[in-house]
Amino acid sequence: MPAEAFARHDLVAAAPAAWDALLAGRRDLDGVPHLPGWAKAGRPLIVRRRVPGEGDAFVPLGLPLPPADGKRRIGLALPAETLRPVTPPSLAEAAPHAPAAWQDAIAALLALAGEHGVTPRPFGALLWQAVTGLTYLSPTSDLDLLWPGPVPRTLLDGVARIDATAPMRLDGEILLPDGGGVQWRELHEAPPGGTVLVKYLDRVAMRPVTL
């Protein structure tokens, strides 16, 4: 896949040889836990937004460490030819990894998603705990979700209702057909005719509210 085929929040697996070569050139990562063998274990990386000064020859990637290891967010980049896409888990698939206290809210979110014919998927702590087996969730964790858009107002209203009584904060983005992502709460609270911040792989932009 060419580099431009990857979008923010995509999960990818790195070829172990490319991963080892990257670590060999990043002395600042010497001794960081979990990194040696990360690719060989099949653990994924996530495509992040490109920062100013990064060229487009490599795919920008991220990897957060578990809270017990400092919760450091590590920025990386690898050639597209060393990566393969990884199918991310849906919220329903990741739900068994969530705390018991979250299950009623997750069930309500899944019911809301079913009513609207969409499949949300997690990112953030729940995603990383589900795909790595490491402990990322803590008592203060948010539930971060990606919702395929565009979405109707009724879905945003439903998420807001669940968020009002959920034991955890609901965060996340609506993913637009053009590859952009807008924070669901910002979109829900924006006035008619207002604008919202949309994040892309290589830029951010203010766009009119459209539902």
Long-range contacts (C-beta under 8 A, 24 or more apart in sequence): 1-80, 1-83, 1-85, 2-80, 3-56, 3-57, 3-58, 3-59, 3-79, 3-80, 4-56, 5-80, 6-47, 6-59, 6-80, 6-83, 6-201, 7-47, 7-179, 7-201, 8-47, 8-48, 8-49, 8-179, 8-181, 8-199, 8-200, 8-201, 9-46, 9-47, 9-88, 9-123, 9-146, 9-173, 9-175, 9-181, 10-46, 10-47, 10-85, 10-88, 11-44, 11-45, 11-46, 11-47, 11-85, 11-86, 11-87, 11-88, 11-131, 12-44, 12-45, 12-46, 12-47, 12-59, 12-61, 12-83, 12-84, 12-85, 12-86, 13-39, 13-42, 13-43, 13-44, 13-45, 13-83, 13-84, 13-86, 14-38, 14-39, 14-45, 14-61, 14-78, 14-82, 14-83, 15-39, 15-82, 15-83, 15-84, 16-40, 17-82, 18-78, 18-79, 18-82, 19-78, 22-76, 22-78, 26-76, 29-74, 32-65, 32-69, 32-72, 32-74, 33-65, 33-69, 34-65, 34-66, 34-69, 34-134, 35-63, 35-74, 38-63, 43-131, 43-132, 44-86, 44-131, 45-76, 45-78, 45-83, 46-123, 47-201, 48-75, 49-199, 49-200, 49-201, 49-202, 49-204, 50-201, 50-202, 51-75, 56-202, 59-83, 60-201, 64-128, 64-136, 66-128, 66-134, 66-135, 66-136, 67-135, 67-136, 67-138, 68-135, 86-131, 88-121, 88-123, 88-127, 88-131, 89-121, 89-122, 89-127, 89-130, 89-131, 90-119, 90-120, 90-121, 91-119, 91-120, 91-121, 91-122, 91-145, 92-119, 93-130, 94-121, 94-122, 94-126, 94-127, 94-130, 97-126, 97-129, 97-130, 97-137, 98-126, 98-137, 98-143, 99-137, 101-167, 101-168, 102-143, 102-166, 102-167, 102-168, 105-143, 105-162, 105-165, 105-166, 105-167, 105-168, 105-170, 106-143, 108-162, 109-145, 109-159, 109-162, 109-170, 112-155, 112-158, 112-159, 112-162, 113-147, 115-158, 116-151, 116-152, 116-154, 116-155, 116-158, 118-147, 118-148, 118-151, 118-155, 119-148, 120-145, 120-146, 120-147, 120-148, 120-172, 121-145, 121-146, 122-146, 123-172, 124-171, 124-172, 141-168, 142-168, 142-169, 142-170, 142-171, 143-168, 143-169, 143-170, 143-171, 143-172, 144-171, 144-172, 145-170, 145-171, 145-172, 145-184, 146-172, 146-173, 146-175, 146-181, 147-172, 147-173, 147-174, 147-175, 147-184, 148-175, 149-174, 149-175, 149-176, 149-177, 149-182, 150-174, 150-176, 150-177, 150-210, 150-211, 151-211, 152-211, 153-211, 156-184, 156-187, 156-188, 156-211, 157-188, 159-184, 159-188, 160-185, 160-188, 173-199, 180-205, 180-207, 182-207, 187-211
